Amino acid sequence: MSLQKKILVVYPEKWSTRIAIYRNTEPMFLKAIKHPEEDLKRFSLVTDQREYRRDAILAELKRNDFDIQKVNIIMSRSGLVKPLKSGIYKVNTRMVEDLMKGIQGMRETNLGGLISFDLAAMIGVNAYMADPVVVDELSDLARITGHPLFVRRSIFHALSHKFFAQKYAKSINRNYNELNLIVCHVGLGGISVGAHCKGRVIDVNQAYDGGGPFSIARTGTLPVGQLIDLCFSGKYSEQEIREMVSIKGGYAAYLGTDNIQQINQMIANKDPKALFISEACAYQVSKEIASHYATLEGELDAIILSGQIFNSELFLENVKKRVGKLAPMALFPSVNDLDAHAAHGLAVLRGGVEVLEYE
């Protein structure tokens, strides 16, 4: 076998599909394929975009003179499949069926497994997803909500959490499974803060549809009574309220934009409202981190902060001043999920990890 392996990463987002070609873990080609809004609106379901986005990827690779037949493995952004333990899963027909059904939700992330499965079949290789967002290691206590009709689900940035927790453990010559960590990941979508107890995420906020701190476009936890009143006010449809919570909340609702460059510019220009909302976000992030000191019964080895927002010295200091005394802090401000996927793909190709079967 050749030592130089080619890894294709497929990473669908709302209005684009990011793709990357890696030689082992070194990026050779990176591209965000933009999909015009008018094109995507032609499809009634997100999964109906499967062939459209797949063909766009093939066209982009051809345009850049890359022969897809040279790819040794395809790594997929994870979708909303059934709850799983941490690990690397082969994208099989059963997983494809569940992605199409949207058994835990229908989002553009589901397209990752679908497109990767199609491309892999075309060239005779396998597709995989690593630490899907549905990784579920919650303790029984963490599942209790306050009413038996409601059960907490585990949907979070599992890939980033595990990747940086393991990277930190390696940096101090320790085993991830020996450490108690609090990991905070601030994505462009939601913010997830998890308690990692000896290799298991025993508690984490469900940032996917409402829990935890507000973020760029998500509201985070809202006052329940006011939310109920809003739902029955007759002013908004169910879809409008769902969008309010998931894509039109947070910074976007307060500042009128979800463009991170515009938000950063407002903060750089000392816009009073932008500065205040940013501090409020850091305040909520800090409270979420501090709550897991109790989850871990005060046995805490480190706090890990990941996400580009921590490149902001102001945001970082607003978190550190509140929780910096709890434990040492490790900072990973330049997050690239594509790199994490490539690292897992190479591990599969080298036979260094167990591949799990989705059932």
ZALOMI-575634 format. One line per 2 residues: number of its first residue (from 1); for each residue x, y negated, z of N, C-alpha, C. Coordinates in steps of 0.1 Angstrom, whole numbers, padded with zeros to 4 digits, always signed. Atoms other than C-alpha are relative to their C-alpha. Layout:
NUM	X/Y/Z/X/Y/Z/X/Y/Z; ...
//
This chain:
1	+0008/+0012/+0000/+0000/+0000/+0000/+0009/-0013/+0000; -0008/+0013/+0000/+0012/-0035/-0008/-0002/-0007/+0013
3	+0000/+0007/-0013/+0021/-0056/+0022/-0008/-0013/-0001; +0007/+0013/+0002/+0004/-0087/+0006/-0014/+0004/-0003
5	+0015/-0003/+0002/-0034/-0083/+0010/-0007/-0013/-0003; +0009/+0011/+0004/-0060/-0106/-0006/-0013/+0001/+0008
7	+0012/+0000/-0008/-0089/-0115/+0017/-0009/-0011/-0005; +0010/+0010/+0004/-0120/-0133/+0005/-0009/-0002/+0012
9	+0009/+0003/-0010/-0140/-0151/+0031/-0012/-0008/-0006; +0012/+0006/+0005/-0176/-0161/+0024/-0008/-0006/+0012
11	+0005/+0008/-0012/-0191/-0188/+0047/-0011/-0009/-0005; +0010/+0009/+0004/-0225/-0202/+0037/-0004/-0010/+0011
13	+0005/+0011/-0009/-0237/-0235/+0052/-0013/-0005/-0006; +0013/+0005/+0005/-0269/-0254/+0047/+0000/-0005/-0014
15	+0000/+0005/+0013/-0260/-0273/+0016/+0012/+0004/-0008; -0012/-0004/+0007/-0228/-0256/+0006/+0004/+0014/+0004
17	-0006/-0013/-0004/-0209/-0223/+0006/+0015/-0002/-0001; -0014/+0001/+0000/-0174/-0224/+0017/+0006/+0014/-0003
19	-0007/-0013/+0003/-0151/-0197/+0003/+0015/-0003/+0002; -0015/+0001/-0001/-0114/-0190/+0009/+0006/+0013/-0004
21	-0008/-0012/+0004/-0088/-0166/-0005/+0013/-0001/+0009; -0012/-0001/-0008/-0061/-0156/+0019/+0010/+0011/-0005
23	-0010/-0010/+0002/-0028/-0138/+0013/+0004/+0004/+0014; -0001/-0004/-0014/-0027/-0119/+0046/-0008/-0011/+0008
25	+0007/+0011/-0007/-0035/-0149/+0069/+0004/-0014/-0005; -0003/+0013/+0006/-0021/-0176/+0047/-0010/-0004/-0011
27	+0010/+0004/+0010/-0047/-0196/+0028/+0006/-0003/-0014; -0005/+0003/+0014/-0042/-0196/-0010/-0010/-0009/-0007
29	+0011/+0007/+0007/-0075/-0212/-0020/-0011/-0003/+0009; +0012/+0003/-0009/-0102/-0231/-0001/-0009/-0009/-0008
31	+0009/+0008/+0008/-0133/-0246/-0016/-0014/+0000/+0007; +0014/+0001/-0004/-0167/-0259/-0004/-0008/-0002/-0012
33	+0009/+0001/+0012/-0192/-0253/-0032/-0012/-0007/+0004; +0012/+0008/-0003/-0218/-0280/-0030/-0012/+0005/-0008
35	+0012/-0004/+0007/-0254/-0270/-0038/-0010/-0011/+0001; +0010/+0011/+0000/-0277/-0298/-0048/-0013/+0003/+0007
37	+0012/-0002/-0008/-0307/-0302/-0026/-0012/+0004/-0009; +0011/-0003/+0009/-0330/-0301/-0056/+0001/+0015/-0005
39	-0002/-0014/+0004/-0315/-0267/-0066/-0006/+0010/+0011; +0004/-0009/-0011/-0321/-0251/-0031/-0014/-0001/+0003
41	+0014/+0002/-0003/-0356/-0265/-0028/-0009/+0009/-0009; +0008/-0009/+0009/-0366/-0242/-0057/-0003/+0013/+0007
43	+0001/-0013/-0007/-0363/-0212/-0033/-0009/-0001/+0012; +0009/+0001/-0011/-0391/-0206/-0009/+0006/+0006/+0013
45	-0007/-0005/-0012/-0369/-0185/+0015/+0015/-0001/-0002; -0015/+0001/+0000/-0333/-0189/+0024/+0006/+0012/-0007
47	-0006/-0012/+0006/-0326/-0153/+0013/-0002/+0000/-0015; +0001/+0000/+0015/-0339/-0161/-0022/+0011/-0007/-0007
49	-0012/+0007/+0006/-0307/-0181/-0027/+0011/+0009/-0002; -0010/-0010/+0000/-0287/-0149/-0026/+0007/+0000/-0014
51	-0007/-0002/+0013/-0280/-0145/-0064/+0005/-0014/-0004; -0005/+0013/+0004/-0277/-0183/-0070/+0013/-0003/+0007
53	-0012/+0003/-0006/-0250/-0187/-0044/+0011/+0010/-0004; -0010/-0010/+0005/-0233/-0154/-0054/+0006/-0004/-0013
55	-0005/+0004/+0013/-0231/-0166/-0090/+0009/-0012/+0000; -0008/+0013/-0001/-0218/-0200/-0079/+0015/+0004/+0005
57	-0013/-0004/-0004/-0189/-0182/-0061/+0008/+0006/-0011; -0006/-0006/+0011/-0181/-0161/-0091/+0005/-0010/-0010
59	-0003/+0010/+0009/-0181/-0191/-0113/+0012/-0009/+0005; -0011/+0008/-0005/-0158/-0211/-0090/+0013/+0008/+0000
61	-0012/-0008/+0001/-0133/-0182/-0088/+0005/+0000/-0014; -0004/-0001/+0015/-0133/-0179/-0126/+0006/-0013/-0004
63	-0005/+0014/+0004/-0129/-0217/-0130/+0014/-0002/+0005; -0013/+0002/-0006/-0098/-0215/-0108/+0010/+0012/-0003
65	-0008/-0011/+0005/-0084/-0184/-0127/+0004/+0010/+0011; -0002/-0010/-0010/-0087/-0161/-0097/-0008/+0013/-0004
67	+0007/-0012/+0003/-0095/-0125/-0105/-0005/+0007/+0012; +0006/-0006/-0012/-0119/-0112/-0079/+0003/+0014/+0002
69	-0004/-0014/-0001/-0108/-0077/-0087/+0013/+0002/+0009; -0012/+0000/-0008/-0076/-0085/-0068/-0003/+0000/+0015
71	+0004/+0001/-0014/-0095/-0089/-0035/+0000/+0014/+0006; -0001/-0013/-0007/-0088/-0061/-0010/-0011/+0002/+0010
73	+0010/+0000/-0010/-0115/-0070/+0015/-0008/-0013/+0000; +0008/+0012/-0001/-0144/-0094/+0020/-0005/-0002/+0014
75	+0004/+0003/-0013/-0151/-0111/+0053/-0012/-0010/-0001; +0013/+0008/+0001/-0186/-0126/+0059/-0003/-0008/+0012
77	+0006/+0007/-0012/-0200/-0153/+0081/-0011/+0009/+0005; +0010/-0009/-0006/-0222/-0135/+0105/-0014/-0005/-0001
79	+0014/+0004/+0001/-0260/-0136/+0103/-0008/+0005/+0012; +0008/-0003/-0011/-0289/-0131/+0126/-0006/+0014/-0001
81	+0004/-0013/+0000/-0291/-0094/+0129/-0003/+0004/+0015; +0004/-0004/-0013/-0300/-0073/+0160/+0012/-0002/+0010
83	-0011/+0002/-0010/-0280/-0078/+0193/+0010/+0011/-0001; -0011/-0009/+0001/-0246/-0062/+0191/+0011/-0002/+0010
85	-0012/+0001/-0009/-0215/-0055/+0212/+0011/-0007/-0009; -0011/+0007/+0007/-0184/-0075/+0203/+0008/+0010/-0008
87	-0008/-0008/+0009/-0164/-0061/+0174/-0001/-0004/-0015; +0000/+0002/+0015/-0160/-0058/+0136/-0009/+0010/-0006
89	+0010/-0009/+0006/-0189/-0043/+0116/+0001/+0000/-0015; +0002/-0001/+0015/-0191/-0030/+0081/-0014/-0005/-0004
91	+0014/+0004/+0006/-0219/-0047/+0061/-0005/+0012/-0008; +0006/-0012/+0007/-0240/-0017/+0052/-0014/-0003/-0004
93	+0013/+0003/+0005/-0274/-0013/+0037/-0010/-0003/+0011; +0009/+0002/-0011/-0291/-0012/+0071/+0001/-0015/+0005
95	-0002/+0014/-0004/-0276/-0046/+0080/-0006/-0009/-0011; +0005/+0008/+0011/-0286/-0060/+0046/-0016/+0000/+0001
97	+0014/+0000/-0002/-0322/-0049/+0053/-0004/-0010/+0011; +0003/+0009/-0011/-0322/-0067/+0086/+0002/-0015/-0002
99	-0002/+0014/+0004/-0307/-0098/+0072/-0011/-0006/-0009; +0011/+0004/+0009/-0334/-0099/+0045/-0013/-0002/+0008
101	+0012/+0002/-0008/-0361/-0095/+0071/+0001/-0012/+0010; -0002/+0011/-0010/-0346/-0121/+0094/-0005/+0004/+0014
103	+0006/-0005/-0013/-0352/-0100/+0125/+0002/-0009/+0012; -0002/+0010/-0011/-0338/-0127/+0148/-0001/-0014/-0005
105	+0001/+0014/+0005/-0343/-0157/+0125/+0004/+0000/-0014; -0003/+0001/+0014/-0340/-0168/+0089/+0008/-0013/-0002
107	-0009/+0012/+0002/-0310/-0192/+0085/+0010/+0003/-0012; -0009/-0001/+0011/-0284/-0198/+0058/+0011/+0010/+0004
109	-0011/-0010/-0004/-0259/-0177/+0079/-0003/+0014/-0005; +0004/-0013/+0005/-0279/-0146/+0068/+0006/+0003/-0014
111	-0005/-0002/+0013/-0266/-0152/+0033/+0014/+0006/-0001; -0014/-0004/+0000/-0231/-0144/+0043/+0001/+0015/-0002
113	-0001/-0014/+0002/-0236/-0107/+0047/-0006/+0005/-0013; +0007/-0004/+0012/-0260/-0105/+0017/+0010/-0002/-0012
115	-0008/+0003/+0011/-0236/-0122/-0007/+0013/+0009/+0000; -0012/-0007/-0002/-0205/-0104/+0007/-0003/+0015/-0004
117	+0004/-0014/+0003/-0223/-0070/+0003/+0000/+0001/-0015; +0001/+0000/+0015/-0231/-0078/-0034/+0014/+0000/-0007
119	-0014/+0002/+0006/-0195/-0090/-0042/+0008/+0013/+0002; -0008/-0012/-0004/-0180/-0060/-0024/-0003/+0012/-0009
121	+0004/-0010/+0009/-0201/-0036/-0044/+0005/-0001/-0014; -0005/+0003/+0014/-0191/-0053/-0077/+0014/+0005/-0002
123	-0014/-0003/+0002/-0154/-0047/-0071/+0005/+0012/+0007; -0004/-0013/-0006/-0154/-0015/-0051/+0008/-0001/+0013
125	-0006/+0001/-0013/-0143/-0027/-0017/-0011/-0001/+0011; +0010/+0002/-0011/-0160/-0032/+0017/+0000/-0014/+0005
127	+0002/+0013/-0006/-0174/-0062/+0033/-0002/+0002/+0015; +0001/-0001/-0015/-0173/-0069/+0071/-0004/-0013/+0006
129	+0002/+0012/-0008/-0184/-0094/+0097/+0005/+0003/+0014; -0007/-0001/-0013/-0165/-0100/+0130/-0007/-0008/+0010
131	+0007/+0007/-0011/-0181/-0109/+0163/-0011/-0009/-0004; +0011/+0007/+0005/-0214/-0119/+0149/-0006/-0009/+0011
133	+0006/+0010/-0010/-0234/-0148/+0166/-0009/+0007/+0009; +0010/-0007/-0009/-0257/-0121/+0181/+0007/+0009/+0010
135	-0007/-0008/-0010/-0230/-0105/+0203/-0007/-0002/+0013; +0008/+0001/-0012/-0248/-0097/+0235/+0006/+0008/+0011
137	-0007/-0006/-0011/-0229/-0090/+0267/-0006/-0006/+0013; +0005/+0007/-0012/-0252/-0109/+0291/-0002/+0010/+0012
139	+0004/-0008/-0013/-0256/-0097/+0327/-0015/+0000/+0001; +0014/+0000/-0002/-0290/-0087/+0338/-0005/-0012/+0006
141	+0004/+0012/-0007/-0292/-0117/+0360/-0002/-0012/-0010; +0000/+0011/+0009/-0285/-0140/+0331/-0012/+0000/-0009
143	+0012/-0001/+0009/-0315/-0127/+0311/-0013/-0005/+0006; +0012/+0004/-0007/-0340/-0138/+0337/-0003/-0015/-0003
145	+0003/+0014/+0004/-0358/-0170/+0326/-0009/-0007/+0010; +0010/+0006/-0009/-0385/-0176/+0352/-0014/+0004/-0003
147	+0013/-0006/+0003/-0414/-0158/+0335/+0002/+0012/-0008; -0003/-0013/+0007/-0416/-0122/+0323/-0003/+0000/-0015
149	+0003/+0001/+0014/-0430/-0133/+0289/+0012/-0006/-0008; -0012/+0006/+0006/-0396/-0150/+0282/+0012/+0007/+0004
151	-0013/-0007/-0003/-0362/-0133/+0280/+0011/-0008/-0008; -0010/+0007/+0006/-0330/-0151/+0273/+0007/+0008/-0011
153	-0007/-0007/+0010/-0313/-0141/+0240/+0014/-0006/-0001; -0014/+0004/+0002/-0276/-0142/+0233/+0003/-0003/-0014
155	-0004/+0004/+0013/-0269/-0162/+0202/+0009/-0012/+0002; -0010/+0011/-0003/-0237/-0183/+0203/+0012/+0002/-0010
157	-0012/+0000/+0009/-0203/-0190/+0186/+0009/+0012/+0004; -0008/-0011/-0006/-0191/-0155/+0195/+0014/+0001/-0007
159	-0013/-0002/+0007/-0163/-0154/+0168/+0010/-0010/+0006; -0009/+0010/-0005/-0148/-0187/+0180/+0003/+0003/+0015
161	-0003/-0003/-0014/-0152/-0178/+0217/+0010/+0011/+0002; -0009/-0012/-0001/-0135/-0144/+0214/+0014/-0003/-0006
163	-0013/+0002/+0007/-0108/-0156/+0190/+0009/-0009/+0008; -0009/+0009/-0008/-0096/-0185/+0212/+0003/+0005/+0014
165	-0003/-0006/-0013/-0100/-0166/+0244/+0012/+0010/-0001; -0011/-0010/+0002/-0078/-0138/+0230/+0013/-0007/-0003
167	-0012/+0008/+0003/-0054/-0164/+0216/+0007/-0006/+0012; -0005/+0006/-0013/-0051/-0181/+0250/+0007/+0011/+0008
169	-0006/-0011/-0008/-0045/-0147/+0268/+0013/+0004/-0006; -0013/-0004/+0006/-0017/-0138/+0243/+0010/-0011/+0003
171	-0010/+0010/-0002/-0001/-0172/+0249/+0006/+0000/+0014; -0005/-0001/-0014/+0003/-0165/+0286/+0004/+0014/+0004
173	-0004/-0014/-0002/+0012/-0128/+0281/-0009/+0007/+0009; +0010/-0007/-0008/-0020/-0116/+0296/-0010/+0007/-0009
175	+0011/-0007/+0008/-0048/-0093/+0284/-0013/-0007/+0003; +0013/+0007/-0001/-0081/-0110/+0277/-0009/+0007/+0009
177	+0008/-0007/-0008/-0098/-0082/+0295/+0003/+0000/+0015; -0004/+0002/-0014/-0080/-0092/+0327/-0004/-0013/+0005
179	+0002/+0014/-0003/-0091/-0128/+0327/-0014/-0004/+0002; +0012/+0007/-0001/-0120/-0149/+0339/+0001/-0014/-0006
181	-0002/+0013/+0007/-0125/-0178/+0315/-0014/-0007/-0002; +0012/+0007/+0005/-0150/-0205/+0307/+0004/-0006/-0014
183	-0003/+0005/+0014/-0150/-0212/+0269/-0011/-0009/-0004; +0009/+0010/+0005/-0166/-0243/+0255/+0003/-0002/-0015
185	-0002/+0002/+0014/-0170/-0244/+0217/-0010/-0011/-0005; +0008/+0010/+0006/-0183/-0276/+0201/+0000/+0001/-0015
187	+0001/-0001/+0014/-0194/-0269/+0166/-0007/-0012/-0006; +0008/+0011/+0007/-0210/-0292/+0140/-0015/+0002/+0001
189	+0014/-0003/-0003/-0242/-0274/+0148/-0003/-0002/+0015; +0002/+0001/-0015/-0246/-0266/+0185/+0012/+0001/+0008
191	-0011/-0001/-0010/-0225/-0264/+0216/-0003/+0012/+0009; +0002/-0012/-0009/-0220/-0231/+0234/+0011/+0000/+0011
193	-0009/-0001/-0011/-0204/-0227/+0268/-0003/+0013/+0007; +0002/-0013/-0005/-0198/-0192/+0280/+0009/+0004/+0012
195	-0008/-0005/-0011/-0186/-0174/+0311/+0006/+0014/-0004; -0006/-0012/+0004/-0161/-0147/+0301/+0006/+0007/+0012
197	-0004/-0007/-0011/-0157/-0121/+0328/+0007/+0013/-0004; -0008/-0012/+0003/-0129/-0096/+0322/-0004/+0006/-0014
199	+0003/-0004/+0014/-0136/-0095/+0284/-0014/+0000/-0004; +0014/+0000/+0003/-0174/-0098/+0285/-0006/-0014/+0002
201	+0007/+0013/-0001/-0195/-0130/+0279/-0012/+0003/+0008; +0011/-0005/-0009/-0218/-0124/+0309/-0011/-0011/+0000
203	+0010/+0010/+0000/-0236/-0157/+0305/+0004/-0011/-0010; -0002/+0011/+0010/-0239/-0184/+0277/-0013/-0006/-0004
205	+0012/+0007/+0004/-0264/-0210/+0267/-0003/+0004/-0014; +0005/-0004/+0014/-0285/-0202/+0236/-0001/-0013/-0008
207	+0000/+0013/+0007/-0275/-0232/+0215/-0007/+0000/-0013; +0006/-0002/+0013/-0291/-0218/+0184/-0014/-0008/-0002
209	+0013/+0006/+0001/-0326/-0231/+0192/-0004/-0008/+0012; +0004/+0009/-0011/-0324/-0253/+0222/+0007/-0001/+0013
211	-0006/+0000/-0013/-0303/-0244/+0252/+0013/-0008/+0001; -0013/+0006/-0003/-0275/-0263/+0268/+0001/-0015/-0004
213	-0002/+0014/+0003/-0259/-0297/+0259/-0005/-0004/-0014; +0004/+0005/+0013/-0272/-0318/+0230/+0013/-0001/-0008
215	-0011/+0000/+0008/-0249/-0319/+0200/-0002/-0010/-0012; +0001/+0009/+0011/-0245/-0336/+0166/-0014/-0001/-0005
217	+0014/+0000/+0006/-0280/-0326/+0154/-0010/+0008/+0008; +0009/-0008/-0009/-0295/-0304/+0182/-0002/-0007/+0013
219	+0004/+0007/-0012/-0314/-0316/+0212/+0006/+0006/+0013; -0004/-0007/-0013/-0301/-0290/+0237/-0013/+0001/+0008
221	+0012/-0002/-0009/-0324/-0284/+0267/-0008/-0012/+0001; +0009/+0012/-0002/-0354/-0307/+0268/-0009/+0001/+0012
223	+0010/-0001/-0011/-0378/-0316/+0296/-0012/+0008/-0005; +0010/-0010/+0005/-0403/-0287/+0293/-0014/-0006/-0001
225	+0013/+0006/+0001/-0434/-0306/+0302/-0002/-0010/-0011; +0001/+0010/+0011/-0428/-0334/+0277/+0000/+0007/-0013
227	+0000/-0008/+0013/-0420/-0308/+0250/-0014/+0006/-0002; +0013/-0006/+0001/-0453/-0290/+0257/-0010/-0011/-0004
229	+0009/+0011/+0004/-0472/-0324/+0255/+0002/-0003/-0015; -0003/+0003/+0014/-0455/-0331/+0222/-0006/+0010/-0010
231	+0005/-0011/+0008/-0464/-0297/+0208/-0015/-0001/-0002; +0015/+0001/+0001/-0501/-0303/+0215/-0005/-0013/-0002
233	+0004/+0014/+0002/-0502/-0340/+0207/-0008/-0001/-0014; +0006/+0001/+0013/-0514/-0333/+0171/+0008/-0009/-0009
235	-0008/+0009/+0008/-0487/-0357/+0158/+0010/+0007/-0009; -0010/-0006/+0007/-0463/-0331/+0146/-0004/+0015/-0003
237	+0002/-0014/+0003/-0464/-0297/+0129/+0010/+0008/+0007; -0010/-0009/-0006/-0446/-0267/+0142/+0013/-0001/-0007
239	-0013/+0001/+0007/-0420/-0270/+0115/+0007/-0013/+0003; -0006/+0013/-0003/-0414/-0307/+0123/+0006/+0001/+0014
241	-0005/-0001/-0014/-0409/-0299/+0160/+0013/+0009/+0000; -0012/-0009/+0001/-0385/-0270/+0151/+0012/-0008/-0006
243	-0011/+0008/+0006/-0365/-0294/+0129/+0005/-0011/+0010; -0003/+0010/-0010/-0366/-0320/+0156/+0011/+0005/+0010
245	-0009/-0006/-0010/-0349/-0296/+0180/+0013/+0005/-0006; -0011/-0007/+0006/-0325/-0279/+0156/+0009/-0008/-0009
247	-0008/+0007/+0010/-0314/-0304/+0129/-0002/-0015/+0000; +0003/+0014/+0000/-0328/-0338/+0138/+0001/-0006/+0014
249	-0001/+0005/-0013/-0319/-0342/+0174/+0014/-0005/+0003; -0014/+0004/-0004/-0287/-0351/+0194/+0004/-0014/-0005
251	-0006/+0013/+0006/-0264/-0378/+0179/-0009/-0005/-0011; +0007/+0004/+0012/-0285/-0378/+0147/-0012/-0008/+0004
253	+0012/+0008/-0004/-0317/-0389/+0166/+0004/-0013/+0007; -0004/+0012/-0007/-0299/-0414/+0188/+0007/-0011/-0009
255	-0008/+0009/+0008/-0276/-0429/+0162/-0004/-0002/-0014; +0005/+0001/+0013/-0294/-0423/+0130/+0008/+0006/-0011
257	-0009/-0007/+0009/-0267/-0402/+0114/+0005/+0013/+0006; -0006/-0013/-0004/-0254/-0366/+0116/+0014/+0001/-0007
259	-0013/+0000/+0007/-0223/-0376/+0096/+0011/-0002/+0010; -0010/+0001/-0010/-0193/-0369/+0118/+0010/-0012/-0002
261	-0009/+0011/+0003/-0171/-0394/+0100/-0007/-0014/+0004; +0006/+0013/-0003/-0197/-0422/+0104/-0001/-0001/+0016
263	+0001/+0000/-0014/-0202/-0413/+0141/+0014/-0004/+0006; -0013/+0003/-0005/-0164/-0414/+0147/+0004/-0014/-0003
265	-0003/+0014/+0004/-0162/-0447/+0129/-0007/-0010/+0010; +0007/+0009/-0010/-0189/-0462/+0152/+0006/+0000/+0013
267	-0007/+0000/-0013/-0170/-0450/+0182/+0013/-0008/-0001; -0013/+0008/+0002/-0137/-0464/+0168/-0003/-0015/+0000
269	+0003/+0014/+0000/-0155/-0497/+0163/-0006/-0005/+0013; +0005/+0004/-0013/-0166/-0497/+0200/-0015/-0003/+0000
271	+0015/+0002/+0000/-0203/-0495/+0191/-0005/+0004/+0014; +0005/-0004/-0013/-0219/-0496/+0226/-0009/+0012/+0001
273	+0009/-0012/+0000/-0246/-0471/+0218/+0007/+0013/-0003; -0007/-0012/+0004/-0223/-0447/+0201/+0009/+0005/+0012
275	-0008/-0004/-0012/-0199/-0448/+0231/-0008/+0006/+0011; +0008/-0006/-0011/-0227/-0442/+0255/-0005/+0014/-0003
277	+0005/-0013/+0004/-0242/-0413/+0236/+0012/+0011/+0001; -0012/-0009/-0001/-0207/-0397/+0233/+0003/+0003/+0014
279	-0002/-0003/-0014/-0202/-0401/+0270/-0011/+0009/+0006; +0011/-0008/-0005/-0236/-0386/+0277/+0002/+0015/-0005
281	-0002/-0013/+0005/-0227/-0356/+0255/+0011/+0007/+0008; -0011/-0005/-0008/-0194/-0351/+0274/-0005/+0003/+0014
283	+0006/-0002/-0014/-0214/-0354/+0307/-0007/+0013/+0000; +0007/-0012/+0001/-0237/-0326/+0296/+0009/+0012/-0002
285	-0010/-0011/+0002/-0208/-0304/+0284/+0007/+0003/+0013; -0007/-0002/-0013/-0191/-0309/+0317/-0009/+0007/+0010
287	+0009/-0007/-0009/-0222/-0299/+0337/-0002/+0015/-0004; +0002/-0014/+0004/-0226/-0267/+0316/+0013/+0008/+0004
289	-0012/-0007/-0004/-0189/-0258/+0322/+0000/+0002/+0015; +0000/-0001/-0014/-0192/-0265/+0359/-0010/+0011/+0005
291	+0010/-0010/-0005/-0223/-0242/+0362/+0006/+0014/+0000; -0006/-0014/+0001/-0202/-0212/+0351/+0011/+0003/+0010
293	-0009/-0003/-0011/-0178/-0217/+0380/-0008/+0008/+0010; +0009/-0008/-0009/-0208/-0204/+0400/-0002/+0014/-0006
295	+0002/-0013/+0007/-0214/-0176/+0374/+0012/+0009/+0003; -0012/-0008/-0002/-0178/-0164/+0379/+0004/+0001/+0015
297	-0002/+0000/-0014/-0181/-0168/+0417/+0013/-0006/+0004; -0012/+0007/-0004/-0152/-0192/+0418/+0013/+0006/-0004
299	-0012/-0007/+0005/-0128/-0167/+0402/+0003/-0004/-0014; -0001/+0005/+0014/-0116/-0187/+0372/+0015/-0002/-0003
301	-0014/+0001/+0004/-0083/-0185/+0354/+0003/-0012/-0009; -0002/+0011/+0009/-0088/-0212/+0327/-0013/-0004/-0006
303	+0011/+0005/+0009/-0112/-0234/+0308/+0006/-0003/-0013; -0005/+0002/+0014/-0108/-0233/+0271/-0010/-0009/-0008
305	+0008/+0010/+0007/-0120/-0262/+0250/+0003/+0001/-0015; -0003/-0001/+0015/-0124/-0257/+0212/-0010/-0008/-0008
307	+0008/+0008/+0008/-0138/-0278/+0185/+0007/-0013/-0004; -0007/+0012/+0004/-0127/-0309/+0165/-0003/-0012/+0008
309	+0003/+0011/-0008/-0145/-0332/+0189/+0010/-0003/+0010; -0010/+0002/-0011/-0117/-0327/+0214/+0013/-0006/-0006
311	-0010/+0009/+0005/-0094/-0345/+0190/-0002/-0014/+0005; +0003/+0013/-0005/-0111/-0375/+0204/+0005/-0001/+0015
313	-0006/+0002/-0013/-0090/-0386/+0234/-0011/-0004/+0010; +0011/+0005/-0008/-0121/-0404/+0248/-0009/+0011/+0005
315	+0009/-0011/-0003/-0143/-0374/+0247/+0007/+0010/+0009; -0008/-0010/-0008/-0116/-0351/+0261/+0001/-0005/+0014
317	-0002/+0005/-0013/-0109/-0374/+0290/-0013/-0001/+0008; +0013/+0000/-0007/-0146/-0377/+0298/-0004/+0014/+0005
319	+0002/-0014/-0005/-0147/-0339/+0302/+0010/+0003/+0011; -0010/-0004/-0010/-0114/-0335/+0320/-0002/-0007/+0014
321	+0001/+0007/-0013/-0122/-0361/+0347/-0011/+0006/+0008; +0011/-0006/-0007/-0153/-0341/+0356/+0003/+0014/+0004
323	-0002/-0014/-0003/-0141/-0305/+0355/+0014/+0004/-0001; -0015/-0003/+0001/-0103/-0307/+0351/+0006/+0006/+0012
325	-0005/-0005/-0012/-0098/-0298/+0387/-0004/+0015/+0003; +0005/-0014/-0003/-0116/-0264/+0385/+0010/+0010/-0004
327	-0010/-0010/+0004/-0088/-0246/+0366/+0008/-0006/-0011; -0008/+0005/+0011/-0060/-0251/+0340/-0009/+0000/-0013
329	+0007/+0001/+0012/-0073/-0262/+0306/+0009/+0003/-0012; -0007/-0003/+0012/-0063/-0249/+0272/-0008/-0007/-0011
331	+0006/+0008/+0011/-0071/-0270/+0241/+0003/+0005/-0014; -0001/-0004/+0014/-0078/-0258/+0206/-0009/-0009/-0009
333	+0009/+0010/+0006/-0091/-0289/+0188/-0002/+0002/-0015; +0001/-0001/+0014/-0086/-0278/+0152/-0005/+0014/-0003
335	+0007/-0013/+0001/-0111/-0250/+0147/-0003/+0003/-0015; +0003/-0005/+0014/-0113/-0230/+0114/-0005/+0014/+0001
337	+0005/-0014/+0000/-0136/-0200/+0114/+0005/+0008/-0011; -0005/-0008/+0012/-0122/-0190/+0080/+0013/+0007/+0004
339	-0012/-0006/-0005/-0088/-0184/+0097/-0003/+0012/+0009; +0003/-0011/-0009/-0104/-0162/+0123/-0005/+0012/-0008
341	+0005/-0011/+0008/-0122/-0142/+0097/+0012/+0007/-0007; -0011/-0006/+0007/-0090/-0137/+0077/+0009/+0009/+0010
343	-0007/-0008/-0010/-0072/-0125/+0109/-0006/+0013/+0003; +0008/-0013/-0002/-0099/-0099/+0115/+0001/+0009/-0012
345	-0001/-0007/+0012/-0098/-0089/+0079/+0013/+0008/-0002; -0013/-0007/+0000/-0061/-0082/+0080/+0002/+0011/+0009
347	+0000/-0011/-0010/-0065/-0062/+0111/-0007/+0013/-0005; +0007/-0011/+0005/-0090/-0040/+0094/+0008/+0007/-0011
349	-0009/-0006/+0011/-0067/-0035/+0063/+0012/+0007/+0006; -0012/-0006/-0006/-0038/-0026/+0086/-0004/+0012/+0009
351	+0005/-0011/-0008/-0060/-0001/+0105/+0003/-0003/+0015; -0003/+0003/-0014/-0053/-0019/+0138/-0012/-0002/+0009
353	+0012/+0002/-0009/-0089/-0022/+0150/-0011/+0011/-0004; +0011/-0009/+0003/-0119/+0000/+0152/-0011/-0007/-0007
355	+0011/+0006/+0007/-0146/-0007/+0127/-0013/+0007/+0005; +0012/-0005/-0006/-0181/-0003/+0141/-0011/+0001/-0011
357	+0011/-0003/+0010/-0212/+0010/+0122/-0013/-0007/+0005; +0013/+0006/-0003/-0244/-0011/+0122/-0011/+0010/-0002
359	+0010/-0010/+0000/-0273/+0012/+0130/-0014/-0006/+0002
//
